[in-house]
Amino acid sequence: MTVVIVLALVVAVAVTQVGVFVVPAGAAVTASEPVGPGTVYIVTRGADMRFVDSADAICRRQFAQSDEGCRGLVRNWVMRETRVLAELPYSETLWRVAAGSGR
């Protein structure tokens, strides 16, 4: 029983403190941005971030738009305000989940 409780606490902390930030393969990333196109980042969650998120979804939620300028600002904000725990290969499935999280 103790193992189940500890495991439940670990999962709860992970879901509330850690998130997945997806940068799509076709993203127009500038040389000054600290992210690469087609990458999945496991990050500590920043304010207003969902468990699986993207710059597109954050722009739509916060600013009711999703243009390149907004996406670039959000990508920079996420990389500045969170801590990258892991960098993983791109996943189209995660991108679909992240892109839909702003609707």
Backbone as JSON Lines, residues from 0, in Angstrom:
{"i":0,"aa":"M","n":[0.82,-1.2,0.0],"ca":[0.0,0.0,0.0],"c":[0.86,1.27,0.0]}
{"i":1,"aa":"T","n":[1.95,1.24,0.75],"ca":[2.84,2.4,0.82],"c":[3.44,2.7,-0.55]}
{"i":2,"aa":"V","n":[3.78,1.68,-1.3],"ca":[4.36,1.87,-2.63],"c":[3.36,2.56,-3.55]}
{"i":3,"aa":"V","n":[2.1,2.18,-3.45],"ca":[1.05,2.78,-4.28],"c":[0.89,4.26,-3.94]}
{"i":4,"aa":"I","n":[0.92,4.6,-2.68],"ca":[0.77,5.99,-2.25],"c":[1.97,6.82,-2.73]}
{"i":5,"aa":"V","n":[3.17,6.28,-2.58],"ca":[4.37,6.99,-3.04],"c":[4.33,7.17,-4.54]}
{"i":6,"aa":"L","n":[3.95,6.13,-5.26],"ca":[3.86,6.22,-6.72],"c":[2.82,7.26,-7.13]}
{"i":7,"aa":"A","n":[1.69,7.3,-6.47],"ca":[0.64,8.29,-6.77],"c":[1.16,9.7,-6.51]}
{"i":8,"aa":"L","n":[1.91,9.9,-5.45],"ca":[2.48,11.23,-5.16],"c":[3.5,11.64,-6.21]}
{"i":9,"aa":"V","n":[4.34,10.71,-6.63],"ca":[5.34,11.01,-7.66],"c":[4.65,11.4,-8.96]}
{"i":10,"aa":"V","n":[3.63,10.66,-9.35],"ca":[2.89,10.98,-10.58],"c":[2.22,12.34,-10.46]}
{"i":11,"aa":"A","n":[1.6,12.63,-9.32],"ca":[0.92,13.91,-9.12],"c":[1.9,15.08,-9.22]}
{"i":12,"aa":"V","n":[3.07,14.92,-8.61],"ca":[4.08,15.99,-8.68],"c":[4.57,16.15,-10.11]}
{"i":13,"aa":"A","n":[4.82,15.04,-10.79],"ca":[5.32,15.11,-12.16],"c":[4.32,15.81,-13.08]}
{"i":14,"aa":"V","n":[3.06,15.5,-12.96],"ca":[2.05,16.09,-13.84],"c":[1.84,17.56,-13.55]}
{"i":15,"aa":"T","n":[2.01,17.98,-12.32],"ca":[1.77,19.38,-11.99],"c":[3.02,20.26,-12.12]}
{"i":16,"aa":"Q","n":[4.21,19.66,-12.09],"ca":[5.44,20.44,-12.11],"c":[6.24,20.33,-13.41]}
{"i":17,"aa":"V","n":[5.96,19.31,-14.19],"ca":[6.72,19.04,-15.41],"c":[5.76,19.08,-16.59]}
{"i":18,"aa":"G","n":[6.23,19.58,-17.72],"ca":[5.39,19.64,-18.9],"c":[6.16,19.27,-20.16]}
{"i":19,"aa":"V","n":[5.41,19.15,-21.23],"ca":[5.97,18.81,-22.54],"c":[5.73,20.01,-23.45]}
{"i":20,"aa":"F","n":[6.79,20.57,-24.02],"ca":[6.68,21.71,-24.91],"c":[7.14,21.27,-26.29]}
{"i":21,"aa":"V","n":[6.24,21.36,-27.27],"ca":[6.51,20.84,-28.61],"c":[6.75,21.98,-29.59]}
{"i":22,"aa":"V","n":[7.86,21.9,-30.31],"ca":[8.17,22.83,-31.38],"c":[8.02,22.05,-32.69]}
{"i":23,"aa":"P","n":[7.07,22.42,-33.56],"ca":[6.83,21.62,-34.76],"c":[8.0,21.63,-35.74]}
{"i":24,"aa":"A","n":[8.01,20.6,-36.58],"ca":[9.1,20.46,-37.55],"c":[9.17,21.64,-38.52]}
{"i":25,"aa":"G","n":[8.05,22.23,-38.86],"ca":[8.03,23.32,-39.82],"c":[8.13,24.7,-39.21]}
{"i":26,"aa":"A","n":[8.48,24.8,-37.94],"ca":[8.55,26.1,-37.25],"c":[9.63,26.97,-37.86]}
{"i":27,"aa":"A","n":[9.3,28.24,-38.06],"ca":[10.26,29.22,-38.59],"c":[11.08,29.77,-37.43]}
{"i":28,"aa":"V","n":[12.04,29.0,-36.97],"ca":[12.85,29.36,-35.81],"c":[14.02,30.21,-36.29]}
{"i":29,"aa":"T","n":[14.25,31.34,-35.63],"ca":[15.36,32.21,-35.99],"c":[16.64,31.74,-35.29]}
{"i":30,"aa":"A","n":[17.76,32.22,-35.77],"ca":[19.06,31.82,-35.21],"c":[19.2,32.25,-33.75]}
{"i":31,"aa":"S","n":[18.5,33.31,-33.35],"ca":[18.63,33.81,-31.98],"c":[17.76,33.03,-30.98]}
{"i":32,"aa":"E","n":[16.88,32.17,-31.47],"ca":[16.02,31.42,-30.57],"c":[16.75,30.2,-30.01]}
{"i":33,"aa":"P","n":[16.53,29.91,-28.73],"ca":[17.23,28.79,-28.1],"c":[16.55,27.43,-28.32]}
{"i":34,"aa":"V","n":[15.71,27.33,-29.32],"ca":[15.01,26.07,-29.6],"c":[15.31,25.62,-31.02]}
{"i":35,"aa":"G","n":[15.11,24.35,-31.26],"ca":[15.28,23.83,-32.61],"c":[13.95,23.38,-33.16]}
{"i":36,"aa":"P","n":[13.74,23.52,-34.47],"ca":[12.48,23.04,-35.04],"c":[12.41,21.51,-34.98]}
{"i":37,"aa":"G","n":[11.21,21.02,-34.79],"ca":[11.01,19.59,-34.73],"c":[11.59,18.96,-33.48]}
{"i":38,"aa":"T","n":[11.31,19.57,-32.33],"ca":[11.86,19.08,-31.07],"c":[10.77,19.05,-30.0]}
{"i":39,"aa":"V","n":[10.89,18.08,-29.11],"ca":[10.0,17.98,-27.94],"c":[10.88,18.21,-26.72]}
{"i":40,"aa":"Y","n":[10.49,19.17,-25.9],"ca":[11.22,19.48,-24.68],"c":[10.42,19.06,-23.46]}
{"i":41,"aa":"I","n":[11.06,18.4,-22.53],"ca":[10.46,18.14,-21.22],"c":[10.99,19.27,-20.34]}
{"i":42,"aa":"V","n":[10.07,20.07,-19.79],"ca":[10.45,21.27,-19.06],"c":[9.72,21.35,-17.72]}
{"i":43,"aa":"T","n":[10.28,22.15,-16.82],"ca":[9.52,22.5,-15.63],"c":[8.41,23.43,-16.11]}
{"i":44,"aa":"R","n":[7.23,23.3,-15.57],"ca":[6.11,24.07,-16.09],"c":[6.15,25.51,-15.62]}
{"i":45,"aa":"G","n":[5.98,26.42,-16.58],"ca":[5.89,27.83,-16.28],"c":[4.43,28.22,-16.05]}
{"i":46,"aa":"A","n":[4.23,29.46,-15.69],"ca":[2.88,29.96,-15.47],"c":[2.06,29.81,-16.74]}
{"i":47,"aa":"D","n":[0.83,29.41,-16.59],"ca":[-0.12,29.28,-17.7],"c":[0.25,28.21,-18.72]}
{"i":48,"aa":"M","n":[1.14,27.3,-18.37],"ca":[1.47,26.21,-19.28],"c":[0.63,24.99,-18.95]}
{"i":49,"aa":"R","n":[0.2,24.31,-19.98],"ca":[-0.52,23.05,-19.82],"c":[0.49,21.91,-19.82]}
{"i":50,"aa":"F","n":[0.03,20.7,-19.47],"ca":[0.94,19.55,-19.4],"c":[1.61,19.3,-20.76]}
{"i":51,"aa":"V","n":[0.84,19.33,-21.84],"ca":[1.39,19.24,-23.19],"c":[1.03,20.56,-23.87]}
{"i":52,"aa":"D","n":[2.03,21.32,-24.31],"ca":[1.75,22.65,-24.82],"c":[2.66,22.99,-25.99]}
{"i":53,"aa":"S","n":[2.32,24.07,-26.67],"ca":[3.12,24.58,-27.79],"c":[2.99,26.09,-27.83]}
{"i":54,"aa":"A","n":[3.86,26.73,-28.59],"ca":[3.78,28.18,-28.74],"c":[2.47,28.58,-29.4]}
{"i":55,"aa":"D","n":[2.01,27.8,-30.37],"ca":[0.74,28.1,-31.04],"c":[-0.41,28.13,-30.04]}
{"i":56,"aa":"A","n":[-0.47,27.1,-29.21],"ca":[-1.57,27.0,-28.25],"c":[-1.52,28.13,-27.22]}
{"i":57,"aa":"I","n":[-0.33,28.46,-26.73],"ca":[-0.19,29.54,-25.75],"c":[-0.59,30.87,-26.39]}
{"i":58,"aa":"C","n":[-0.17,31.11,-27.63],"ca":[-0.56,32.35,-28.32],"c":[-2.07,32.46,-28.46]}
{"i":59,"aa":"R","n":[-2.72,31.37,-28.84],"ca":[-4.17,31.41,-28.99],"c":[-4.87,31.64,-27.65]}
{"i":60,"aa":"R","n":[-4.37,31.01,-26.59],"ca":[-5.0,31.17,-25.27],"c":[-4.8,32.56,-24.7]}
{"i":61,"aa":"Q","n":[-3.57,33.07,-24.8],"ca":[-3.23,34.33,-24.15],"c":[-3.52,35.57,-24.99]}
{"i":62,"aa":"F","n":[-3.37,35.45,-26.32],"ca":[-3.43,36.64,-27.16],"c":[-4.43,36.54,-28.3]}
{"i":63,"aa":"A","n":[-5.16,35.44,-28.38],"ca":[-6.17,35.22,-29.43],"c":[-5.59,35.36,-30.84]}
{"i":64,"aa":"Q","n":[-4.34,34.96,-30.99],"ca":[-3.7,34.98,-32.3],"c":[-2.59,33.93,-32.3]}
{"i":65,"aa":"S","n":[-2.09,33.61,-33.46],"ca":[-1.0,32.65,-33.56],"c":[-0.16,32.97,-34.79]}
{"i":66,"aa":"D","n":[0.56,34.09,-34.74],"ca":[1.43,34.45,-35.86],"c":[2.88,34.18,-35.47]}
{"i":67,"aa":"E","n":[3.78,34.31,-36.44],"ca":[5.19,34.0,-36.2],"c":[5.81,34.85,-35.09]}
{"i":68,"aa":"G","n":[5.43,36.12,-35.03],"ca":[5.98,36.98,-33.99],"c":[5.61,36.5,-32.6]}
{"i":69,"aa":"C","n":[4.35,36.16,-32.41],"ca":[3.89,35.66,-31.11],"c":[4.57,34.33,-30.78]}
{"i":70,"aa":"R","n":[4.62,33.42,-31.75],"ca":[5.24,32.11,-31.5],"c":[6.7,32.26,-31.1]}
{"i":71,"aa":"G","n":[7.43,33.16,-31.77],"ca":[8.83,33.38,-31.42],"c":[8.99,33.92,-30.0]}
{"i":72,"aa":"L","n":[8.15,34.87,-29.63],"ca":[8.2,35.42,-28.27],"c":[7.9,34.35,-27.23]}
{"i":73,"aa":"V","n":[6.88,33.53,-27.5],"ca":[6.51,32.48,-26.55],"c":[7.61,31.43,-26.44]}
{"i":74,"aa":"R","n":[8.2,31.02,-27.56],"ca":[9.29,30.04,-27.49],"c":[10.45,30.58,-26.64]}
{"i":75,"aa":"N","n":[10.8,31.84,-26.85],"ca":[11.87,32.44,-26.05],"c":[11.49,32.52,-24.58]}
{"i":76,"aa":"W","n":[10.23,32.89,-24.29],"ca":[9.76,32.97,-22.91],"c":[9.84,31.61,-22.22]}
{"i":77,"aa":"V","n":[9.37,30.57,-22.92],"ca":[9.39,29.22,-22.32],"c":[10.82,28.79,-22.01]}
{"i":78,"aa":"M","n":[11.74,29.02,-22.93],"ca":[13.12,28.61,-22.7],"c":[13.81,29.44,-21.62]}
{"i":79,"aa":"R","n":[13.38,30.68,-21.44],"ca":[13.96,31.55,-20.42],"c":[13.38,31.26,-19.04]}
{"i":80,"aa":"E","n":[12.07,31.0,-18.98],"ca":[11.37,30.88,-17.7],"c":[11.25,29.45,-17.17]}
{"i":81,"aa":"T","n":[11.61,28.47,-17.95],"ca":[11.52,27.09,-17.5],"c":[12.91,26.46,-17.54]}
{"i":82,"aa":"R","n":[12.99,25.29,-17.01],"ca":[14.26,24.54,-17.06],"c":[14.04,23.33,-17.94]}
{"i":83,"aa":"V","n":[14.88,23.17,-18.94],"ca":[14.77,22.02,-19.84],"c":[15.37,20.81,-19.13]}
{"i":84,"aa":"L","n":[14.54,19.78,-18.96],"ca":[14.97,18.55,-18.3],"c":[15.43,17.51,-19.3]}
{"i":85,"aa":"A","n":[14.84,17.55,-20.5],"ca":[15.21,16.59,-21.55],"c":[14.8,17.14,-22.9]}
{"i":86,"aa":"E","n":[15.51,16.74,-23.92],"ca":[15.2,17.11,-25.3],"c":[15.0,15.81,-26.07]}
{"i":87,"aa":"L","n":[13.82,15.68,-26.69],"ca":[13.45,14.44,-27.35],"c":[13.18,14.68,-28.83]}
{"i":88,"aa":"P","n":[13.19,13.62,-29.63],"ca":[12.85,13.77,-31.05],"c":[11.39,14.19,-31.22]}
{"i":89,"aa":"Y","n":[11.12,14.82,-32.31],"ca":[9.79,15.32,-32.64],"c":[8.76,14.18,-32.7]}
{"i":90,"aa":"S","n":[7.56,14.47,-32.23],"ca":[6.45,13.51,-32.29],"c":[5.23,14.21,-32.86]}
{"i":91,"aa":"E","n":[4.76,13.75,-33.99],"ca":[3.57,14.33,-34.62],"c":[2.35,14.19,-33.7]}
{"i":92,"aa":"T","n":[2.26,13.07,-32.99],"ca":[1.14,12.85,-32.07],"c":[1.15,13.88,-30.96]}
{"i":93,"aa":"L","n":[2.31,14.12,-30.35],"ca":[2.39,15.14,-29.31],"c":[2.08,16.52,-29.88]}
{"i":94,"aa":"W","n":[2.51,16.79,-31.11],"ca":[2.22,18.08,-31.73],"c":[0.71,18.27,-31.87]}
{"i":95,"aa":"R","n":[0.0,17.23,-32.3],"ca":[-1.45,17.35,-32.44],"c":[-2.12,17.62,-31.1]}
{"i":96,"aa":"V","n":[-1.65,16.95,-30.05],"ca":[-2.2,17.19,-28.71],"c":[-1.89,18.61,-28.27]}
{"i":97,"aa":"A","n":[-0.64,19.05,-28.45],"ca":[-0.24,20.39,-28.03],"c":[-0.96,21.47,-28.83]}
{"i":98,"aa":"A","n":[-1.07,21.3,-30.12],"ca":[-1.72,22.31,-30.96],"c":[-3.2,22.44,-30.61]}
{"i":99,"aa":"G","n":[-3.81,21.38,-30.17],"ca":[-5.22,21.43,-29.79],"c":[-5.45,21.95,-28.4]}
{"i":100,"aa":"S","n":[-4.38,22.11,-27.59],"ca":[-4.58,22.51,-26.2],"c":[-4.94,23.98,-26.04]}
{"i":101,"aa":"G","n":[-4.87,24.76,-27.1],"ca":[-5.23,26.18,-26.99],"c":[-6.66,26.45,-27.39]}
{"i":102,"aa":"R","n":[-7.37,25.44,-27.79],"ca":[-8.75,25.63,-28.27],"c":[-9.76,25.39,-27.2]}
